[in-house]
Amino acid sequence: MADTRSTPTRAELESFRDAEVPDLLPERGQVLRLLFVGINPGLWTAATQTHFAHPGNRFYPALLRAGIIERRIDPSAGMTDEDRSDLRARGIGVTNIVRRATARADELTPAELREGGERLRATVRGARPTVVAVAGITAYRSAFGARSARVGEQAEGFEGARLWVVPNPSGLNAHETVQSLAPAYAEPARAAGLLDD
């Protein structure tokens, strides 16, 4: 994006279609307690190289309301190094099921979601988080062939981690709010040791 301080044009955003965003994972010597997993990067996320960056996304406001983070993060112009360091120090990581950016998650094919699910397994084996929280029940069902899965903790776990499926924070998920997302995100955070019981 030419200037991350201004609202990007549709053409600028479209230029980031199929781009990838690096995972936010701990640095050497840091422990990963909770790995949040989005479906795939949106175009705004790809433009800013910052997960959940779209101004309408409720991810960071929900984390703040839940007490998982203690200071406001505004990623819409790109997350600061200080923001990233704070998340890593808390033991929080972020990745996606599918790496390529699209305007909407429904542009992804079932095959891409399944392939992304296998990549996610490898990421989790390498990063060894205590808890994995996948944001989006429909994508989770498609990626892992779990048609009957429901939001909440999954009994089977995931590559040695406890596993939750939590609601998608996208502004397109109209029936969720910051107020409803915060307790849904607090549950896996509590299991990861980030919040008191």
Accessible surface in RSA format (square Angstrom, percent):
REM  Atomic radii and reference values for relative SASA: ProtOr
REM  Chains: A
REM  Algorithm: Lee & Richards
REM  Probe-radius: 1.40
REM  Slices: 20
REM RES _ NUM      All-atoms   Total-Side   Main-Chain    Non-polar    All polar
REM                ABS   REL    ABS   REL    ABS   REL    ABS   REL    ABS   REL
RES MET A   1    40.20  20.8   1.45   1.0  38.75  92.3   6.67   5.7  33.53  44.4
RES ALA A   2    96.60  88.8  49.55  76.5  47.05 107.0  62.62  88.2  33.97  90.0
RES ASP A   3    57.11  40.0  51.19  51.0   5.92  14.0  25.93  61.0  31.18  31.1
RES THR A   4    51.58  36.7  44.54  45.2   7.04  16.8  22.78  30.6  28.80  43.5
RES ARG A   5   207.33  87.1 171.61  87.5  35.72  85.0  75.17 102.7 132.16  80.1
RES SER A   6    62.31  52.7  50.92  68.0  11.39  26.2  45.90  97.7  16.41  23.0
RES THR A   7   110.81  78.8  88.55  89.8  22.27  53.1  54.68  73.5  56.13  84.9
RES PRO A   8    10.69   7.8   0.08   0.1  10.60  38.5   0.95   0.8   9.74  60.5
RES THR A   9    79.03  56.2  71.25  72.2   7.78  18.5  76.36 102.6   2.66   4.0
RES ARG A  10   146.55  61.5 137.17  69.9   9.38  22.3  70.56  96.4  75.99  46.1
RES ALA A  11    77.67  71.4  62.55  96.5  15.11  34.4  68.79  96.9   8.88  23.5
RES GLU A  12    54.17  31.1  49.44  37.4   4.72  11.2  28.23  54.6  25.94  21.2
RES LEU A  13    15.69   8.7  15.69  11.2   0.00   0.0  15.69  11.0   0.00   0.0
RES GLU A  14    64.50  37.0  55.90  42.3   8.59  20.5  33.53  64.9  30.96  25.3
RES SER A  15    87.56  74.0  46.89  62.6  40.67  93.7  50.10 106.7  37.47  52.5
RES PHE A  16    44.25  22.1  43.62  27.0   0.62   1.6  44.25  26.8   0.00   0.0
RES ARG A  17    83.68  35.1  68.20  34.8  15.48  36.9  39.90  54.5  43.78  26.5
RES ASP A  18    79.09  55.4  63.95  63.7  15.14  35.8  26.07  61.4  53.02  52.9
RES ALA A  19    33.43  30.7  21.22  32.8  12.20  27.8  33.05  46.5   0.38   1.0
RES GLU A  20    94.64  54.3  80.32  60.8  14.32  34.1  23.65  45.7  70.99  58.0
RES VAL A  21     5.38   3.5   0.66   0.6   4.72  11.4   0.75   0.7   4.63  12.6
RES PRO A  22    83.51  60.9  74.64  68.0   8.86  32.2  78.69  65.0   4.82  30.0
RES ASP A  23    35.73  25.0  17.77  17.7  17.95  42.5   5.77  13.6  29.96  29.9
RES LEU A  24     9.10   5.1   8.17   5.8   0.93   2.3   9.10   6.4   0.00   0.0
RES LEU A  25    48.44  27.0  43.98  31.5   4.45  11.2  43.98  30.9   4.45  12.0
RES PRO A  26    30.63  22.3   9.87   9.0  20.77  75.5   9.87   8.1  20.77 129.1
RES GLU A  27   104.68  60.1  96.36  72.9   8.32  19.8  34.74  67.2  69.94  57.1
RES ARG A  28   243.07 102.1 204.37 104.2  38.70  92.1  92.45 126.4 150.62  91.3
RES GLY A  29    80.35  99.1   0.00   N/A  80.35  99.1  42.57 116.8  37.77  84.6
RES GLN A  30    66.63  37.3  44.13  32.2  22.50  53.6  25.03  53.3  41.60  31.5
RES VAL A  31    97.75  64.3  87.05  78.8  10.70  25.8  90.88  79.0   6.87  18.6
RES LEU A  32     4.93   2.7   0.66   0.5   4.27  10.7   0.66   0.5   4.27  11.5
RES ARG A  33    98.37  41.3  98.37  50.1   0.00   0.0   1.19   1.6  97.18  58.9
RES LEU A  34     0.00   0.0   0.00   0.0   0.00   0.0   0.00   0.0   0.00   0.0
RES LEU A  35     0.00   0.0   0.00   0.0   0.00   0.0   0.00   0.0   0.00   0.0
RES PHE A  36     0.25   0.1   0.25   0.2   0.00   0.0   0.25   0.2   0.00   0.0
RES VAL A  37     0.00   0.0   0.00   0.0   0.00   0.0   0.00   0.0   0.00   0.0
RES GLY A  38     2.65   3.3   0.00   N/A   2.65   3.3   2.65   7.3   0.00   0.0
RES ILE A  39    23.24  13.2  19.12  14.2   4.13  10.0  19.12  13.8   4.13  11.2
RES ASN A  40    19.85  13.7   3.50   3.4  16.35  39.4   0.00   0.0  19.85  19.2
RES PRO A  41     2.53   1.8   0.53   0.5   2.00   7.3   2.48   2.0   0.05   0.3
RES GLY A  42    28.86  35.6   0.00   N/A  28.86  35.6  23.84  65.4   5.02  11.2
RES LEU A  43     7.84   4.4   4.59   3.3   3.25   8.2   4.59   3.2   3.25   8.7
RES TRP A  44    30.42  12.2  28.17  13.6   2.26   5.3  28.17  15.0   2.26   3.7
RES THR A  45     7.98   5.7   7.70   7.8   0.29   0.7   1.30   1.7   6.68  10.1
RES ALA A  46     0.26   0.2   0.00   0.0   0.26   0.6   0.00   0.0   0.26   0.7
RES ALA A  47     9.96   9.2   0.14   0.2   9.82  22.3   0.14   0.2   9.82  26.0
RES THR A  48    12.40   8.8   0.00   0.0  12.40  29.6   2.59   3.5   9.81  14.8
RES GLN A  49    76.45  42.7  70.52  51.5   5.93  14.1  46.62  99.2  29.82  22.6
RES THR A  50     2.78   2.0   0.64   0.7   2.14   5.1   2.78   3.7   0.00   0.0
RES HIS A  51    11.18   6.1   9.75   6.8   1.43   3.7   8.64   8.9   2.54   3.0
RES PHE A  52    27.46  13.7  17.20  10.7  10.26  26.7  21.71  13.2   5.75  16.5
RES ALA A  53     0.28   0.3   0.00   0.0   0.28   0.6   0.00   0.0   0.28   0.7
RES HIS A  54    95.55  52.2  92.05  64.0   3.50   9.0  65.71  67.7  29.84  34.7
RES PRO A  55    80.60  58.7  45.97  41.9  34.63 125.9  53.87  44.5  26.74 166.2
RES GLY A  56    33.77  41.7   0.00   N/A  33.77  41.7  29.38  80.6   4.40   9.8
RES ASN A  57    26.90  18.6  15.56  15.0  11.35  27.3   1.26   3.0  25.64  24.8
RES ARG A  58    39.44  16.6  39.44  20.1   0.00   0.0  24.12  33.0  15.32   9.3
RES PHE A  59     0.98   0.5   0.72   0.4   0.25   0.7   0.72   0.4   0.25   0.7
RES TYR A  60     4.50   2.1   3.17   1.8   1.32   3.4   3.08   2.3   1.42   1.7
RES PRO A  61    59.77  43.6  52.30  47.7   7.46  27.1  57.09  47.1   2.68  16.6
RES ALA A  62     0.00   0.0   0.00   0.0   0.00   0.0   0.00   0.0   0.00   0.0
RES LEU A  63     0.21   0.1   0.21   0.1   0.00   0.0   0.21   0.1   0.00   0.0
RES LEU A  64    64.82  36.1  55.45  39.7   9.36  23.5  55.45  38.9   9.36  25.2
RES ARG A  65   147.08  61.8 112.95  57.6  34.13  81.3  28.74  39.3 118.35  71.7
RES ALA A  66    20.10  18.5   0.00   0.0  20.10  45.7   6.96   9.8  13.14  34.8
RES GLY A  67    36.29  44.8   0.00   N/A  36.29  44.8  26.21  71.9  10.08  22.6
RES ILE A  68     0.94   0.5   0.00   0.0   0.94   2.3   0.00   0.0   0.94   2.5
RES ILE A  69     1.61   0.9   0.25   0.2   1.36   3.3   0.25   0.2   1.36   3.7
RES GLU A  70   138.19  79.3 107.68  81.5  30.51  72.6  37.14  71.8 101.04  82.5
RES ARG A  71    84.78  35.6  80.13  40.8   4.65  11.1  57.97  79.2  26.80  16.2
RES ARG A  72   173.64  72.9 154.23  78.6  19.41  46.2  58.76  80.3 114.88  69.6
RES ILE A  73     8.66   4.9   0.20   0.1   8.46  20.4   0.86   0.6   7.80  21.2
RES ASP A  74    75.83  53.1  57.75  57.5  18.08  42.7  14.81  34.8  61.02  60.9
RES PRO A  75    12.34   9.0  12.34  11.3   0.00   0.0  12.34  10.2   0.00   0.0
RES SER A  76    23.61  19.9  21.73  29.0   1.88   4.3   4.81  10.2  18.80  26.3
RES ALA A  77    43.20  39.7  34.09  52.6   9.11  20.7  34.33  48.3   8.87  23.5
RES GLY A  78    20.47  25.2   0.00   N/A  20.47  25.2   8.79  24.1  11.69  26.2
RES MET A  79    13.97   7.2   3.65   2.4  10.31  24.6   1.99   1.7  11.98  15.9
RES THR A  80    75.77  53.9  68.89  69.8   6.89  16.4  73.49  98.7   2.28   3.4
RES ASP A  81   115.25  80.7 108.80 108.3   6.46  15.3  37.74  88.8  77.52  77.3
RES GLU A  82   120.35  69.1 111.58  84.4   8.77  20.9  41.83  80.9  78.53  64.1
RES ASP A  83     8.68   6.1   8.68   8.6   0.00   0.0   0.00   0.0   8.68   8.7
RES ARG A  84    54.76  23.0  54.76  27.9   0.00   0.0  16.03  21.9  38.73  23.5
RES SER A  85    63.18  53.4  59.17  79.0   4.01   9.2  32.33  68.8  30.84  43.2
RES ASP A  86    35.73  25.0  30.59  30.5   5.13  12.1   8.40  19.8  27.33  27.3
RES LEU A  87     0.58   0.3   0.58   0.4   0.00   0.0   0.58   0.4   0.00   0.0
RES ARG A  88    44.82  18.8  43.77  22.3   1.04   2.5   1.62   2.2  43.20  26.2
RES ALA A  89    78.26  72.0  43.62  67.3  34.64  78.8  47.56  67.0  30.70  81.3
RES ARG A  90    58.27  24.5  47.53  24.2  10.74  25.6  18.73  25.6  39.54  24.0
RES GLY A  91     2.27   2.8   0.00   N/A   2.27   2.8   2.27   6.2   0.00   0.0
RES ILE A  92     0.49   0.3   0.44   0.3   0.05   0.1   0.44   0.3   0.05   0.1
RES GLY A  93     0.00   0.0   0.00   N/A   0.00   0.0   0.00   0.0   0.00   0.0
RES VAL A  94     0.38   0.3   0.38   0.3   0.00   0.0   0.38   0.3   0.00   0.0
RES THR A  95     0.02   0.0   0.00   0.0   0.02   0.0   0.00   0.0   0.02   0.0
RES ASN A  96    10.59   7.3  10.26   9.9   0.32   0.8   1.51   3.6   9.08   8.8
RES ILE A  97     0.05   0.0   0.05   0.0   0.00   0.0   0.05   0.0   0.00   0.0
RES VAL A  98    11.05   7.3   9.31   8.4   1.73   4.2  11.05   9.6   0.00   0.0
RES ARG A  99    72.58  30.5  67.21  34.3   5.36  12.8  31.28  42.8  41.29  25.0
RES ARG A 100    67.94  28.5  66.96  34.1   0.98   2.3  33.38  45.6  34.55  20.9
RES ALA A 101     0.00   0.0   0.00   0.0   0.00   0.0   0.00   0.0   0.00   0.0
RES THR A 102     0.93   0.7   0.18   0.2   0.75   1.8   0.00   0.0   0.93   1.4
RES ALA A 103    41.79  38.4  17.86  27.6  23.94  54.5  19.85  27.9  21.95  58.1
RES ARG A 104   119.15  50.0 115.37  58.8   3.78   9.0  43.77  59.8  75.38  45.7
RES ALA A 105    40.28  37.0  26.66  41.1  13.62  31.0  26.80  37.7  13.49  35.7
RES ASP A 106   106.24  74.4  69.07  68.7  37.17  87.9  50.45 118.7  55.79  55.6
RES GLU A 107    64.78  37.2  42.89  32.4  21.89  52.1  36.61  70.8  28.17  23.0
RES LEU A 108    15.46   8.6   0.38   0.3  15.08  37.9   0.49   0.3  14.96  40.3
RES THR A 109    65.78  46.8  64.01  64.9   1.78   4.2  62.68  84.2   3.10   4.7
RES PRO A 110    84.72  61.7  84.60  77.1   0.11   0.4  84.65  69.9   0.07   0.4
RES ALA A 111    56.62  52.1  52.15  80.5   4.47  10.2  53.24  75.0   3.38   9.0
RES GLU A 112    39.92  22.9  35.04  26.5   4.89  11.6  30.44  58.9   9.49   7.7
RES LEU A 113    17.77   9.9  17.77  12.7   0.00   0.0  17.77  12.5   0.00   0.0
RES ARG A 114   126.54  53.1 124.24  63.3   2.31   5.5  51.77  70.8  74.77  45.3
RES GLU A 115   135.06  77.5 126.64  95.8   8.42  20.0  44.49  86.0  90.57  73.9
RES GLY A 116     6.68   8.2   0.00   N/A   6.68   8.2   6.12  16.8   0.56   1.3
RES GLY A 117     0.20   0.2   0.00   N/A   0.20   0.2   0.20   0.5   0.00   0.0
RES GLU A 118   108.13  62.1 103.10  78.0   5.02  12.0  49.50  95.7  58.63  47.9
RES ARG A 119    57.92  24.3  50.41  25.7   7.51  17.9  53.37  72.9   4.55   2.8
RES LEU A 120     0.15   0.1   0.15   0.1   0.00   0.0   0.15   0.1   0.00   0.0
RES ARG A 121    68.11  28.6  68.11  34.7   0.00   0.0  10.36  14.2  57.74  35.0
RES ALA A 122    49.94  45.9  40.87  63.1   9.07  20.6  41.81  58.9   8.13  21.5
RES THR A 123    22.76  16.2  11.83  12.0  10.93  26.1  12.86  17.3   9.90  15.0
RES VAL A 124     0.56   0.4   0.29   0.3   0.27   0.7   0.29   0.2   0.27   0.7
RES ARG A 125   131.42  55.2 114.56  58.4  16.86  40.1  55.17  75.4  76.25  46.2
RES GLY A 126    64.49  79.5   0.00   N/A  64.49  79.5  38.99 107.0  25.50  57.1
RES ALA A 127    29.91  27.5   4.68   7.2  25.23  57.4  15.03  21.2  14.88  39.4
RES ARG A 128   193.89  81.4 171.72  87.5  22.17  52.8  54.31  74.2 139.59  84.6
RES PRO A 129     7.05   5.1   0.14   0.1   6.91  25.1   0.14   0.1   6.91  42.9
RES THR A 130    63.76  45.3  52.55  53.3  11.21  26.7  42.06  56.5  21.69  32.8
RES VAL A 131     0.00   0.0   0.00   0.0   0.00   0.0   0.00   0.0   0.00   0.0
RES VAL A 132     0.02   0.0   0.02   0.0   0.00   0.0   0.02   0.0   0.00   0.0
RES ALA A 133     0.00   0.0   0.00   0.0   0.00   0.0   0.00   0.0   0.00   0.0
RES VAL A 134     0.97   0.6   0.97   0.9   0.00   0.0   0.97   0.8   0.00   0.0
RES ALA A 135     1.53   1.4   0.71   1.1   0.82   1.9   0.71   1.0   0.82   2.2
RES GLY A 136     4.91   6.1   0.00   N/A   4.91   6.1   4.91  13.5   0.00   0.0
RES ILE A 137    37.08  21.1  34.77  25.9   2.31   5.6  34.77  25.0   2.31   6.3
RES THR A 138    98.16  69.8  96.95  98.3   1.21   2.9  70.88  95.2  27.28  41.2
RES ALA A 139     7.39   6.8   3.61   5.6   3.78   8.6   5.93   8.4   1.46   3.9
RES TYR A 140     5.36   2.5   5.36   3.1   0.00   0.0   0.31   0.2   5.05   6.2
RES ARG A 141    67.45  28.3  65.21  33.2   2.24   5.3  17.63  24.1  49.81  30.2
RES SER A 142    42.34  35.8  27.77  37.1  14.57  33.6  12.80  27.3  29.54  41.4
RES ALA A 143     7.29   6.7   0.00   0.0   7.29  16.6   0.00   0.0   7.29  19.3
RES PHE A 144    40.20  20.1   9.56   5.9  30.65  79.8  17.14  10.4  23.06  66.0
RES GLY A 145    59.83  73.8   0.00   N/A  59.83  73.8  32.12  88.1  27.70  62.0
RES ALA A 146    25.65  23.6  17.09  26.4   8.56  19.5  25.65  36.1   0.00   0.0
RES ARG A 147   211.27  88.7 194.00  98.9  17.27  41.1  69.70  95.3 141.57  85.8
RES SER A 148    92.86  78.5  78.48 104.7  14.37  33.1  45.94  97.8  46.92  65.7
RES ALA A 149    11.53  10.6   1.87   2.9   9.66  22.0  10.96  15.4   0.58   1.5
RES ARG A 150   160.06  67.2 155.23  79.1   4.84  11.5  71.41  97.6  88.66  53.7
RES VAL A 151    79.12  52.1  53.96  48.9  25.16  60.6  53.96  46.9  25.16  68.2
RES GLY A 152    17.80  22.0   0.00   N/A  17.80  22.0  17.80  48.9   0.00   0.0
RES GLU A 153    80.01  45.9  51.39  38.9  28.63  68.2  18.34  35.5  61.67  50.3
RES GLN A 154    16.61   9.3  12.08   8.8   4.53  10.8   2.27   4.8  14.34  10.9
RES ALA A 155   112.55 103.5  66.79 103.1  45.76 104.1  77.94 109.8  34.61  91.7
RES GLU A 156   120.44  69.1  81.11  61.4  39.34  93.7  65.77 127.2  54.67  44.6
RES GLY A 157    19.83  24.5   0.00   N/A  19.83  24.5  13.82  37.9   6.01  13.5
RES PHE A 158     9.83   4.9   5.58   3.5   4.25  11.1   7.88   4.8   1.96   5.6
RES GLU A 159    64.08  36.8  29.67  22.4  34.41  81.9  11.87  23.0  52.21  42.6
RES GLY A 160    89.63 110.5   0.00   N/A  89.63 110.5  44.62 122.4  45.01 100.8
RES ALA A 161     4.96   4.6   0.57   0.9   4.39  10.0   2.16   3.0   2.80   7.4
RES ARG A 162   113.03  47.5 109.89  56.0   3.14   7.5  47.99  65.6  65.04  39.4
RES LEU A 163     1.07   0.6   0.95   0.7   0.13   0.3   0.95   0.7   0.13   0.3
RES TRP A 164     7.69   3.1   7.69   3.7   0.00   0.0   7.69   4.1   0.00   0.0
RES VAL A 165     0.04   0.0   0.00   0.0   0.04   0.1   0.00   0.0   0.04   0.1
RES VAL A 166     1.63   1.1   1.63   1.5   0.00   0.0   1.63   1.4   0.00   0.0
RES PRO A 167    16.74  12.2  11.88  10.8   4.86  17.7  16.74  13.8   0.00   0.0
RES ASN A 168    34.61  23.9  33.33  32.2   1.28   3.1   7.68  18.5  26.93  26.0
RES PRO A 169     0.29   0.2   0.29   0.3   0.00   0.0   0.29   0.2   0.00   0.0
RES SER A 170    27.13  22.9  26.48  35.3   0.65   1.5  17.67  37.6   9.46  13.3
RES GLY A 171    43.17  53.2   0.00   N/A  43.17  53.2  18.51  50.8  24.66  55.2
RES LEU A 172   123.28  68.7  95.32  68.2  27.96  70.3  99.25  69.7  24.04  64.7
RES ASN A 173    28.21  19.5  20.89  20.2   7.32  17.6  14.75  35.5  13.46  13.0
RES ALA A 174    89.10  81.9  61.96  95.6  27.14  61.7  65.99  92.9  23.11  61.2
RES HIS A 175   151.21  82.6 120.16  83.5  31.04  79.4  94.12  97.0  57.08  66.4
RES GLU A 176    25.30  14.5  24.86  18.8   0.44   1.0   0.31   0.6  24.98  20.4
RES THR A 177    64.03  45.5  62.36  63.2   1.67   4.0  59.12  79.4   4.91   7.4
RES VAL A 178    31.79  20.9  29.96  27.1   1.82   4.4  29.96  26.0   1.82   4.9
RES GLN A 179   102.95  57.6  92.65  67.7  10.29  24.5  43.32  92.2  59.62  45.2
RES SER A 180    47.40  40.1  33.90  45.2  13.50  31.1  40.77  86.8   6.63   9.3
RES LEU A 181     0.00   0.0   0.00   0.0   0.00   0.0   0.00   0.0   0.00   0.0
RES ALA A 182     5.59   5.1   4.94   7.6   0.65   1.5   5.59   7.9   0.00   0.0
RES PRO A 183    82.74  60.3  71.04  64.8  11.70  42.5  76.51  63.2   6.23  38.7
RES ALA A 184    22.94  21.1  13.05  20.1   9.89  22.5  20.89  29.4   2.05   5.4
RES TYR A 185     0.21   0.1   0.21   0.1   0.00   0.0   0.21   0.2   0.00   0.0
RES ALA A 186     7.51   6.9   7.51  11.6   0.00   0.0   7.51  10.6   0.00   0.0
RES GLU A 187    84.11  48.3  81.98  62.0   2.13   5.1  23.56  45.6  60.55  49.4
RES PRO A 188     0.00   0.0   0.00   0.0   0.00   0.0   0.00   0.0   0.00   0.0
RES ALA A 189     0.00   0.0   0.00   0.0   0.00   0.0   0.00   0.0   0.00   0.0
RES ARG A 190    94.97  39.9  86.36  44.0   8.61  20.5  25.87  35.4  69.10  41.9
RES ALA A 191    31.22  28.7   4.30   6.6  26.91  61.2  14.86  20.9  16.36  43.3
RES ALA A 192     3.64   3.3   0.00   0.0   3.64   8.3   0.87   1.2   2.76   7.3
RES GLY A 193    54.48  67.2   0.00   N/A  54.48  67.2  27.96  76.7  26.52  59.4
RES LEU A 194    33.63  18.7   9.42   6.7  24.22  60.9  12.78   9.0  20.85  56.1
RES LEU A 195    32.93  18.3  22.19  15.9  10.74  27.0  26.62  18.7   6.31  17.0
RES ASP A 196   134.31  94.1 115.77 115.2  18.54  43.8  35.83  84.3  98.48  98.2
RES ASP A 197   163.29 114.4 102.21 101.7  61.08 144.4  61.47 144.7 101.82 101.5
END  Absolute sums over single chains surface
CHAIN  1 A     9567.1       7285.8       2281.3       4897.9       4669.2
END  Absolute sums over all chains
TOTAL          9567.1       7285.8       2281.3       4897.9       4669.2
